[in-house]
Amino acid sequence: MPPRLPEHQQPNSNGVDDVPALYSLTAIGAATFLGSVLVGGYMLAANYVALGKRRFATLAIYGSCAVFGFFMFASRQLPPSENVILVINIAQVFVALLAANKLQGGMFKSYEEMGGIYHSMSRAILIGLVPLFFVLVLINIFGLPLIPVQP
């Protein structure tokens, strides 16, 4: 029996071997909602790496770190509440999808025309849950409140 190829090297339904699997806009949005804009940046970078564009991948990582820093700063300037957390999270998804569509939107169209396949949504969700799990573990270890308590 021949060895099994990694998922990103599996031939797609058209039998084309040289088209790597990418993360779709929907997957990037879902993972960003669950994780943060850092996860969306990681997925953009993974798409660029799969296509051999490492320089763009590096820029996607740096850009997502800068946007994450902005959202962290902005969230500290607003009064702490569940509504603020939700608005910040939705804003991160909006920015990630806007960036993904602007940077890779045209590429997705030609990718689909070539018969490319996307990574599964379950994979994207698991990637999005990793940072959430990490934060929950830190909260459990250090006993940090989810929302800062005002004296």
Secondary structure by P-SEA (a helix, b strand, c coil): ccccccccccccccccccbbbbbcaaaaaaaaaaccaaaaaaaaaaaaaaaccaaaaaaaaaaaaaaaaaaaaaaaaccccaaaaaaaaaaaaaaaaaaaaaacaaaaaaaaaaccccccaaaaaaaaaaaaaaaaaaaaacccccccccc
